[in-house]
């Protein structure tokens, strides 16, 4: 073999060895998935999906690794997210990988505003689902990382196309970067854009939705609403039972599709009034209402962030 070709062959072999070596430690990124989102102190994640941030690392009673998480919406739009049902993958400092079958990650079906972060959501029976991952047979150690697959849906909730825009994604969580003191519900409170609950909102068929009263008690919030209909036909406007999100990072209010909550017809050139309630512990402050309003057509819900931070008992 001529010398030139011999050296080219050697160089090619060395390059292949270097590529293989560089891939020995690190998760392989599935083709077509969004780039992993940054850690809690990085803001360049906007438009890249959701961030998952470790808030505590402990061991279960069985001695397994338990990672509490917060989820931050960095999509740049309102969005709901959930784990895909696949195991997460833990990678140790030496590159050893372990599947983690227990993955409780998501928004419980709720749509969350951009820049907001949560650590759990309400379930039926006055229970709360916290966000976490558990890895059986693994103990906490320095240098560990989690690869967590998930999917998210951006924009408005559409009953007829609930998976429209759904994106499969993943995020890598560095377990050395624990953030036990996150601020909820907004990662950057100064950037929040919310409207007052007294501001009327346009709704289906040129009707108008407005809040006529909001009151807080020791265990929840009661809201009274009015729909004004200037048209010639009966119109029913759905808003469901709107949840709230506050300083504890929990979405209070069990998710149901807003169109199945029975709310009254507003008569032609008339009004309809109704009431919604949500259970919230009395010590939770900094509340925002996550309001879904049937607006441009039936069962397509626009998102409104309503400022309730000044609401007191």
Secondary structure, DSSP 4 states (H G I P E B T S, - for coil): --HHHHHHHHHHHHHHHHHHHHTSSSPPPPTTPPPPP--TT--TTTTSEEEEEEEEEEE-TTS-EEEEEEEEEESSS-EEEEE-SSPEEEE-TTS-EEEE-EEE-B-TT--B-TTBEESEEEETTTEEEE-EEEETT----TT-EEEEEEEEEESSEEGGGTTTT-EEEEEEEETT---TT--SSBSSGGG---EETTS-EEEGGGEEEEEEEEEE-SSEEEEEEEEEE-SSS-EE----S-EEE-TT-EEES----GGGS--PEEPTTEEEEEEEEEE--TT--S-EEEEEEE-SSTTEEEEEEEE-TT---
